[in-house]
């Protein structure tokens, strides 16, 4: 039995969605974030040394990292579904988008989250003006332009067919759902990028996506 070690409001939600699209049986083991730090609980380190989610177990096998989990599940159980045939141009594009999601798209979004917290963190009163000034400068001059650049790029790519790999929905679209949802929640993604917004609307209406939300529980990132 596949077990998803699932952290609320996290990347592991898209793993549940992938499992629903593949029609696989699985168990969800839920973990709650620390209410102060918003980090995963230390007990997750018993599953994987880094103590992060998503992690899946499949028998004695432990697989971490979203991209690796997606590749494992599609290669092992996909039976040709949700990925192009290997050796084709579409297959290379699929691999690219699968890893672009975390390798490039998420970085400026994470940096924005970090610098937002810097600005509101507890500190001596005399340090607050300096911290706020630095945070606003980094966000305005580096982070937000980077986010817009990535959104412009993805907007142009998804406009070609409505999906990121050819004309068919694939696991790469599932992988890209999280950075796009994060961008819509806190990165400025709006109707300025109509094709990306249409993509999100389309995937949110998919039955498998809705079933995954029912299994996973709280997912405030799309609220």
Buried (B, 14 or more C-beta within 10 A) or exposed (E): EBBBBBBBBBBBBBBBBBBBBBEBEBEBBBBEBEEEEEEBEEEBEEBBEEBBBBBBBBEEEBBBBBBBBBBBBBEBBBEEBBBBEEEEEBBEBBBBBBBBBBEBBBBBBEBBBEBBEBBEEEEEEEEBEEBBEEBEEBBEEBBBEBBBEBBEEBBEBBBEEBBBBBEBBBBBBBBBBBBBBBBBBBBBBEEEBEBBBBBBEBBEEBEBBEBBBEBBEEBEBBE
